[in-house]
């Protein structure tokens, strides 16, 4: 295999035609690893970071793997093996030391699944090549991989190969992604997936809203209405909670707009708005990718009709639509909020893997050496 590191996304323009076809055959084929998503993330959050995209080809020149990485310098507490890190909104730890950390492109806040892009049978070979490349790079202290699906072989391969090099490895469950397996019909979902209490509550909420209001929902599914639909989504999102208001700043809105625009062109976008008596009261930003419907983000009106559970009702409509559309899974993505389990979702896990590089000459981590010298 031949490996090459690219440090500018412009250098990867010719790779666009090969990127997504490789992803389709990869162990982790998810929206967040598409060319479009990765480019949008870098456009929004790449400032101050050093891109390191590893491209691996065979002797014939055929693309075999992509490992989209970047290096970021962050002030961290060197005594903590798995320090808190927020890539999109960096945490600056008082009294910490500057450490250069390698991450997967996609961040910690806006991409729910990340991984290397490679077929499962090549995972170990690709990970070995990655660590060879990293061993030759002098500008990093930690390898910090977020949002790795637990089903992926990447974490195990990186951990084993890193320990063989004498590097320290720490692994933990980072979060859960509750996922709902969808049956063939809405009736089967109600009768077989939900228990009696869950079924009764969902039906009761929907009937109550439809009895007390004119309840209607629709997709924002064309370019002429996208801007207006996003403005409704942003307004409802920011109104939902103070932390959502803080999250959805101008930079984040720009990222969401770019994502929505390319997803609309690829027929991945599923932006919905629910109206009660012609007033927008809830919006869910979803994506259909592969056989999954991804529930990415949401907003709701906190004052008007607050007692009618608009967000829950819209989710019920979206599950029914997903079943009708032939989706096999309804993925609530990261977070263990109670309402996800009330719809029948079951946990899947995402992992975090942190590798502390060792200074081979002195048998201590590069972080330790950096802090003491």
TORLO-424868 format. One record per residue (C-alpha): residue in one letter; y, x, z. Coordinates in steps of 0.5 Angstrom, whole numbers, padded with zeros to 4 digits, always signed. Layout:
<atoms>
aYXZ
...
</atoms>
This chain:
<atoms>
x+0000+0000+0000
x+0007+0002-0001
x+0013+0000+0004
x+0020+0000+0002
x+0026-0002+0007
x+0032-0005+0004
x+0038-0006+0008
x+0042-0011+0004
x+0040-0018+0002
x+0044-0016-0005
x+0038-0011-0006
x+0033-0017-0005
x+0036-0022-0010
x+0030-0020-0015
x+0025-0021-0010
x+0027-0029-0009
x+0022-0031-0015
x+0017-0028-0011
x+0019-0029-0004
x+0017-0037-0003
x+0010-0036-0007
x+0008-0031-0002
x+0010-0035+0004
x+0005-0041+0001
x-0001-0036+0002
x+0001-0033+0008
x-0002-0035+0015
x+0005-0038+0018
x+0008-0042+0012
x+0014-0045+0015
x+0021-0047+0013
x+0024-0042+0017
x+0021-0036+0013
x+0023-0039+0006
x+0028-0034+0002
x+0033-0040+0003
x+0033-0040+0010
x+0033-0033+0012
x+0039-0032+0007
x+0043-0037+0010
x+0041-0035+0017
x+0044-0028+0015
x+0050-0030+0012
x+0052-0034+0018
x+0049-0029+0024
x+0048-0022+0020
x+0055-0019+0022
x+0055-0013+0027
x+0047-0013+0025
x+0043-0008+0021
x+0038-0011+0016
x+0031-0008+0015
x+0027-0012+0011
x+0020-0009+0010
x+0017-0010+0003
x+0010-0008+0002
x+0007-0008-0005
x+0000-0005-0007
x-0001+0000-0012
x-0001-0005-0018
x+0006-0007-0016
x+0004-0014-0013
x+0008-0016-0007
x+0003-0017-0001
x+0008-0017+0005
x+0015-0018+0007
x+0017-0017+0014
x+0024-0019+0015
x+0028-0015+0021
x+0034-0013+0023
x+0037-0008+0029
x+0042-0010+0034
x+0045-0007+0039
x+0046-0011+0046
x+0047-0009+0053
x+0041-0010+0057
x+0038-0009+0064
x+0033-0003+0063
x+0029-0005+0069
x+0027-0012+0066
x+0021-0011+0061
x+0023-0018+0058
x+0030-0019+0058
x+0034-0025+0056
x+0037-0025+0049
x+0041-0030+0045
x+0042-0027+0038
x+0046-0032+0036
x+0051-0032+0042
x+0049-0025+0045
x+0049-0025+0052
x+0053-0019+0055
x+0050-0016+0062
x+0054-0013+0067
x+0052-0006+0069
x+0047-0006+0063
x+0046-0001+0058
x+0047-0001+0051
x+0040-0002+0047
x+0038-0002+0040
x+0033-0008+0039
x+0029-0010+0033
x+0028-0017+0031
x+0026-0022+0026
x+0031-0025+0022
x+0032-0032+0024
x+0034-0031+0031
x+0033-0034+0038
x+0036-0041+0037
x+0036-0044+0030
x+0029-0042+0028
x+0023-0045+0031
x+0017-0041+0028
x+0018-0034+0026
x+0013-0029+0023
x+0011-0023+0018
x+0010-0026+0011
x+0003-0024+0009
x-0004-0027+0008
x-0008-0027+0015
x-0013-0022+0012
x-0008-0017+0011
x-0005-0018+0018
x-0007-0012+0021
x-0006-0007+0015
x+0001-0010+0015
x+0002-0009+0022
x+0000-0002+0022
x+0005+0000+0016
x+0010-0004+0020
x+0009+0001+0026
x+0009+0007+0022
x+0015+0005+0019
x+0018+0004+0026
x+0016+0010+0029
x+0020+0014+0023
x+0026+0010+0025
x+0030+0013+0030
x+0035+0008+0031
x+0031+0003+0036
x+0029+0002+0043
x+0025-0005+0043
x+0021-0009+0038
x+0023-0016+0041
x+0019-0021+0037
x+0021-0028+0038
x+0018-0035+0036
x+0011-0033+0034
x+0006-0038+0033
x+0000-0037+0038
x-0005-0039+0032
x-0002-0033+0028
x-0006-0026+0029
x+0001-0022+0029
x+0002-0022+0036
x-0005-0019+0038
x-0005-0014+0032
x+0002-0011+0034
x+0000-0011+0041
x-0007-0007+0040
x-0004-0002+0035
x+0003-0001+0039
x-0002+0000+0046
x-0006+0005+0041
x+0001+0009+0040
x+0002+0009+0048
x+0008+0004+0047
x+0009-0001+0053
x+0007-0008+0051
x+0009-0015+0054
x+0007-0022+0052
x+0009-0029+0054
x+0009-0036+0052
x+0016-0037+0050
x+0016-0044+0049
x+0012-0050+0047
x+0013-0054+0040
x+0010-0061+0041
x+0006-0064+0035
x+0004-0071+0033
x-0002-0071+0029
x-0001-0077+0024
x-0006-0082+0022
x-0006-0086+0016
x-0002-0092+0018
x+0003-0094+0023
x-0002-0099+0026
x-0007-0094+0027
x-0001-0090+0030
x+0000-0095+0035
x-0007-0097+0037
x-0010-0090+0037
x-0005-0085+0039
x-0001-0089+0044
x-0003-0091+0050
x-0002-0098+0053
x+0004-0096+0056
x+0007-0092+0051
x+0006-0097+0046
x+0009-0103+0050
x+0015-0099+0051
x+0016-0097+0044
x+0015-0104+0041
x+0020-0107+0047
x+0026-0102+0045
x+0025-0103+0038
x+0025-0111+0038
x+0031-0111+0043
x+0035-0107+0039
x+0033-0111+0033
x+0034-0118+0037
x+0041-0116+0040
x+0044-0112+0034
x+0044-0111+0026
x+0040-0105+0026
x+0039-0101+0020
x+0038-0094+0018
x+0038-0090+0012
x+0037-0083+0009
x+0043-0078+0007
x+0039-0076+0000
x+0044-0074-0005
x+0050-0069-0006
x+0055-0075-0006
x+0054-0077+0001
x+0052-0071+0004
x+0059-0068+0007
x+0060-0075+0010
x+0053-0075+0013
x+0054-0069+0016
x+0060-0070+0019
x+0057-0077+0022
x+0051-0072+0025
x+0056-0067+0027
x+0060-0072+0031
x+0054-0075+0034
x+0051-0069+0036
x+0057-0066+0039
x+0058-0073+0043
x+0051-0073+0046
x+0052-0068+0051
x+0057-0062+0053
x+0052-0057+0052
x+0051-0059+0045
x+0058-0060+0044
x+0059-0052+0046
x+0053-0050+0041
x+0056-0054+0035
x+0062-0049+0034
x+0065-0048+0027
x+0060-0042+0025
x+0054-0046+0027
x+0057-0052+0023
x+0057-0047+0017
x+0050-0045+0018
x+0048-0053+0018
x+0052-0054+0012
x+0049-0049+0008
x+0042-0050+0010
x+0043-0058+0009
x+0045-0056+0002
x+0039-0052+0000
x+0034-0057+0003
x+0037-0062-0001
x+0036-0059-0007
x+0029-0057-0006
x+0028-0064-0003
x+0026-0062+0004
x+0032-0065+0007
x+0031-0071+0011
x+0038-0073+0014
x+0038-0080+0017
x+0043-0085+0020
x+0042-0091+0025
x+0047-0096+0025
x+0048-0102+0030
x+0052-0107+0027
x+0055-0102+0022
x+0057-0097+0027
x+0053-0090+0027
x+0049-0089+0033
x+0044-0084+0032
x+0042-0079+0027
x+0036-0074+0026
x+0037-0068+0022
x+0029-0067+0020
x+0026-0063+0014
x+0019-0065+0010
x+0016-0058+0009
x+0009-0058+0007
x+0005-0064+0010
x+0010-0063+0016
x+0016-0067+0018
x+0020-0063+0022
x+0025-0066+0027
x+0030-0061+0028
x+0036-0063+0031
x+0039-0070+0033
x+0046-0073+0036
x+0047-0080+0039
x+0053-0085+0041
x+0053-0084+0049
x+0058-0090+0050
x+0057-0096+0045
x+0050-0099+0046
x+0048-0093+0050
x+0043-0098+0054
x+0039-0099+0047
x+0036-0092+0046
x+0038-0091+0039
x+0035-0084+0039
x+0028-0087+0041
x+0029-0092+0036
x+0031-0088+0030
x+0025-0083+0032
x+0020-0089+0031
x+0023-0091+0025
x+0022-0084+0022
x+0015-0083+0025
x+0013-0090+0021
x+0016-0087+0015
x+0013-0080+0015
x+0006-0084+0016
x+0008-0088+0009
x+0010-0082+0006
x+0004-0078+0007
x+0006-0073+0012
x+0000-0070+0016
x+0004-0068+0022
x+0010-0070+0026
x+0013-0063+0029
x+0018-0064+0035
x+0019-0056+0035
x+0021-0052+0041
x+0023-0056+0047
x+0018-0060+0052
x+0023-0066+0053
x+0019-0072+0056
x+0020-0077+0050
x+0016-0072+0045
x+0010-0074+0049
x+0012-0081+0050
x+0011-0081+0042
x+0004-0078+0043
x+0005-0071+0041
x+0001-0065+0044
x+0003-0058+0046
x+0003-0052+0041
x+0005-0045+0043
x+0010-0040+0041
x+0010-0033+0044
x+0015-0027+0045
x+0012-0020+0044
x+0016-0014+0047
x+0015-0007+0045
x+0018-0001+0049
x+0018+0005+0045
x+0015+0011+0048
x+0018+0018+0047
x+0012+0022+0045
x+0015+0029+0048
x+0016+0026+0055
x+0011+0020+0056
x+0017+0015+0058
x+0020+0010+0054
x+0026+0011+0049
x+0030+0006+0054
x+0028+0010+0060
x+0030+0016+0056
x+0037+0013+0054
x+0039+0011+0061
x+0037+0017+0064
x+0041+0022+0059
</atoms>
